[in-house]
């Protein structure tokens, strides 16, 4: 797959992870906003667990990646402002 060969999923994941880690810092209200590389590995674990036959097109892979990224990172956020920060 072209997405895997040019490493765009890896680069996008690391770029978003870096942005989240620098912008969404823990505060007393958000003490659980501690993100590390283990979270990145969870995104890729979710991608690897899918059967190859399910990945029929690059669009499906991108949707799966977005879902896994949201599952790992966005589900921990406590307000809509932080969720929109990740989505934009």
Residue pairs with C-beta under 8 A, 6 or more apart in sequence:
1 55
1 58
1 61
2 58
3 9
3 58
3 61
3 62
9 47
9 61
9 65
12 65
13 40
13 43
13 44
13 65
13 69
14 40
16 69
16 73
16 86
17 35
17 37
17 39
17 40
17 73
20 35
20 73
20 86
21 35
23 85
24 30
24 33
24 35
24 77
24 82
24 85
25 33
26 32
26 33
26 34
27 33
29 78
30 78
30 82
32 76
33 76
33 77
35 73
39 72
39 73
42 68
42 72
43 65
43 68
43 69
43 72
43 73
46 64
46 67
46 68
46 71
46 72
47 61
47 64
47 65
47 68
50 64
54 60
55 61
55 64
70 86
73 86
74 83
74 86
74 87
77 83
77 86
